Structure formats: C-alpha cells, structure tokens
Amino acid sequence: MTNSGDALRATSDALLSDLDALQALEQEKRAIQPGDPQLVRIAARIEQLASRVLGTSIEQYRLTESVQQLVETGSPDAPDTAIEDTRREMRVILADWRDAERRAELAQAGSPEALAAASDIDRLRLEYREAFQEARRRD
C-alpha cells in the first residue's frame, strides 16, 4: 500500500467482499437438504471465509488506530478523506477484476458464486473506467 488511506480502503474492500461471499454461501447452504455432501463443502468454505474476515477485521482495527494517531498528531501522512472516497490504484482494480473473471469461470452457472463474481465484474469494470478517465483528465 502506498499510504494509510489506501490500506484502509483495501482492507475495507476485502472485508465487504468476503462478507458478501459469506452471505451468498449461507443463503445457498440454507436450501440444501441435510445429508447432502454439498452441505459439508459449503460449511467448510464458510469457515475459511469467516476466519479470513476475522483476520482482516483485526488488521483494519490496527490500521484505524494508526490512522487515528496520524490525525491526532497532524501528520502530513494522515488520510484526509473517508474510506469510501479514497480512490484505489488502477493496478489494484485491474487485479481484482481479473480475479473476479477467474472466479466467474470456475463457478457453476447460476450459483451464488457465479452471481457474485458477475456482480463484481460489472462493479470493477465501472470502477476501472472511472479511474482511467480521472487519470486521463490529470494528464
């Protein structure tokens, strides 16, 4: 990460993405009959994501404490915009877009994973276009 604002944005984005995936998997799990082997596979994936959410939330807490200290001391390194208003670097957006494309290819058509990946692809395409247009305006 280039700065604390970018780091906060990245961890927030990762947390939201994982929470969306958790919700989709939990919804899928609810529709499966007891005894179906898919139930165990989905439960294992939920456990993995939940562990990652915990780790990311701890990281975000530490970053937030660090940012708070930067702001309180008047550091020029302190971010001056909300997480939502912090633009991500184009290379990061592109990497996430590629990851979403891979997830879409691997997911079963019509599954919650496929729908989430398709939604991510659309969102990332728009975010990349906006970042590209902003970069062109600056140049």
Protein Blocks (a to p, Z undefined) as FASTA:
>chain_A
ZZfklmmmmmmmmmmmmmmmmmmmmmmmmmpcghiaklmmmmmmmmmmmmmmmmmmmmmm
mmmmmmmmmmmnopakbccbdfklpccdfklmmmmmmmmmmmmmmpcghiaklmmmmmmm
mmmmmmmmmmmmmmmmmZZ
